Amino acid sequence: MVPVAEFTDFLERLARGSMSEKPTAVSEVFSQEMMTLMRLEGCITGAKDKECLNMIILRQKVADQEISIELFN
């Protein structure tokens, strides 16, 4: 289980890369939209104030090709 805020930050940094030290409009939208997808796919669990990304569910969906690993590239 990974807190949603931490995973959102991770995705933003992943999208930003090493070219900028601050979030960009593109990297912020990417991380927000990926988290929307995670919610729609049922990978987010917990109460609103303690939402977490369930990595077991995410891994299984990637393994079953329900979520393409290419989304993270």
Summary of the structure (lengths in Angstrom):
residues: 73
radius of gyration: 12.4
end to end distance: 21.9
largest distance: 35.5
contacts: 171
relative contact order: 0.17
helix: 62%
strand: 8%
